[in-house]
Amino acid sequence: MSLPQVPKPAKLVIGLFMKEKGLIEKVTVELTENFGSIDVVSTWFPFNYTSYYESEMGAPLFRRVLTFKELIKQSALAHIKNITNEIELNYSKESGRLVNIDPGYMLQERFVLATGKNFAHRIYIGRGIYADLTLIYTKGSFKKLPWTYPDYCDKNVLSYLMQVREKYVADLKKMAS
């Protein structure tokens, strides 16, 4: 028989993409007001894997990924996604969003993103939100899945996520001591 266990806390990871890089400062202020201090910030990555967002947001688009110092409960992901949806609305015009914000979390064994879109591999987690198992960590590296978004398969993004995972493992060790 399996017994219920309290899950480990997770490292909050928020990916953003936008056309106007200058928006990052204002959006980051709102994110820190809601989720605390920033921990690890990526460089800018080109977001050129799909033209899906160009009609709404323009082109070229750029991605940046942030992590937060305070670990979160895994069960908070749906609430966090709803907050980031509100922030996106704050940065919208009639033509659509100026920024796309994708919250998720890092664990030792996986990277999960939140989405409002259902699909076969996504698990409903409440508040109208689904968890998307995006990457699995095994044998020393992240493994993509058939549905992993192409930008999260980019070698530079994966390198950044490895740094995040290492920081998360260090955070867990610090908590345990």
PyMOL commands that set and color helices and strands:
alter all, ss='L'
color gray80, all
select helices_A, chain A and resi 23-35+54-57+74-90+150-153+155-176
alter helices_A, ss='H'
color red, helices_A
select strands_A, chain A and resi 11-18+38-41+45-47+61-68+92-93+96-97+99-106+110-115+122-126+129-138+141-144
alter strands_A, ss='S'
color yellow, strands_A
deselect
rebuild
show_as cartoon
